[in-house]
Amino acid sequence: MIKTARISVRSEGHTDVIDITGKVSEMLSNSKIKNGSVLVFVSGSTASVSTIEYEPNLVKDMKRILEKIAPYGADYEHHKTWGDDNGPAHVRATMMSPSLTVPFENGKLLLGTWQQIVVLDFDTRPRNRDVIVQIIGE
């Protein structure tokens, strides 16, 4: 059986990290599917989905490290294409991936104790993000 649903997420951009674990767990519970996998996918080329220990200092660490890898304010060739400023957002999103698959058993996500599902929005402005959740199993 496959069930597909959506989560709407409001983001501030600039590597905003949003915990969606509770929403994904609620969707899984409502699906009545007991065993399988959940695919979480964010639409858009400037955001990603991952897992993290969602605590304020680790979120700050992620932002700091990503700023070193693909800094805002640097010169990106992409800026010449559209005249915008979100080249680092595209680079970060590509490195991080737009999707994540999490197994579940007996209706429960098999995440680690300190592991949460997050959407990371790297764009240079606030956005509404559409997150697709596809529950696959029996």
C-alpha positions in Angstrom: 0.0 0.0 0.0 1.2 3.5 -0.7 -0.2 6.7 0.8 1.0 10.2 -0.2 0.4 13.4 1.8 1.9 16.9 2.0 3.3 19.1 4.7 3.4 22.8 4.2 6.4 24.4 5.9 7.0 28.2 6.4 10.7 29.0 6.3 12.8 32.1 6.9 15.5 30.9 4.4 19.3 31.4 5.1 19.7 27.8 6.3 16.5 27.7 8.4 16.2 24.2 10.0 12.7 23.0 10.7 11.9 19.9 12.7 9.1 17.9 11.0 9.4 14.6 12.9 6.2 15.0 14.7 4.2 15.7 11.6 5.7 12.7 9.7 5.0 10.5 12.7 1.4 11.7 12.9 1.0 11.0 9.1 2.4 7.5 9.6 0.1 6.8 12.5 -3.0 8.0 10.6 -2.0 5.8 7.6 -2.6 2.6 9.6 0.4 1.1 7.6 2.5 -0.9 10.1 5.7 -1.8 8.3 7.6 -0.2 5.5 9.4 3.0 4.6 8.6 6.7 4.6 10.0 8.8 1.8 10.2 12.5 2.7 10.9 14.9 -0.3 11.0 18.7 -0.4 10.0 20.3 -3.7 12.5 23.0 -4.9 16.1 23.2 -5.7 17.2 25.4 -2.7 16.1 23.2 0.2 16.9 19.7 1.5 15.7 17.0 3.9 18.0 15.3 6.4 18.2 14.1 10.0 19.9 15.8 12.8 19.9 15.9 16.6 17.6 18.9 16.6 19.1 21.0 19.4 20.0 24.7 19.2 23.8 24.4 19.4 24.1 21.7 16.7 21.8 23.7 14.5 24.2 26.6 14.9 27.1 24.3 14.1 25.5 23.1 10.9 24.8 26.7 9.8 28.5 27.7 10.5 29.9 24.7 8.7 27.7 25.2 5.6 28.7 28.9 5.6 32.3 27.8 5.3 31.5 25.3 2.5 29.2 27.5 0.4 29.2 31.0 1.8 26.4 33.6 1.2 27.8 36.7 -0.3 30.4 34.9 -2.4 30.5 35.2 -6.2 28.6 32.3 -7.9 28.3 31.8 -11.6 24.6 31.0 -11.1 24.0 34.7 -10.2 24.8 35.6 -13.7 22.1 33.3 -15.1 19.1 34.8 -13.4 20.4 37.9 -11.7 19.6 36.6 -8.3 21.7 35.9 -5.2 20.9 32.3 -4.3 23.8 30.4 -5.8 24.9 29.1 -2.4 21.4 27.9 -1.7 21.5 25.7 -4.8 25.0 24.4 -3.9 24.0 23.6 -0.3 20.7 21.9 -1.4 22.5 19.8 -3.9 25.1 18.6 -1.4 22.5 17.8 1.2 19.8 16.0 -1.0 16.1 16.8 -1.4 14.9 13.5 0.1 15.3 11.0 2.9 13.9 7.5 3.4 13.2 6.3 6.9 12.1 2.7 7.7 9.3 2.0 10.1 8.1 -1.0 12.1 4.9 -1.6 14.0 3.8 1.9 13.0 6.9 3.6 14.5 9.7 5.4 12.7 13.1 3.6 13.3 15.0 6.8 14.1 17.7 7.0 16.7 17.0 8.4 20.1 18.4 11.9 19.2 17.6 11.8 15.5 14.9 14.1 14.0 13.7 14.7 10.5 14.4 18.2 9.3 13.8 20.5 6.3 16.7 22.8 5.6 15.8 25.9 3.6 18.9 27.6 2.1 17.2 30.2 -0.1 17.9 33.9 0.5 14.3 34.8 1.4 11.4 33.4 3.4 9.5 30.6 1.5 6.6 28.3 1.8 7.9 24.8 1.2 5.9 21.8 0.1 7.1 18.6 1.6 5.8 15.3 0.1 5.6 12.4 2.5 5.0 9.0 0.8 4.3 6.0 3.1 5.1 2.7 1.5 4.4 -0.6 3.2 1.9 -3.1 4.5 
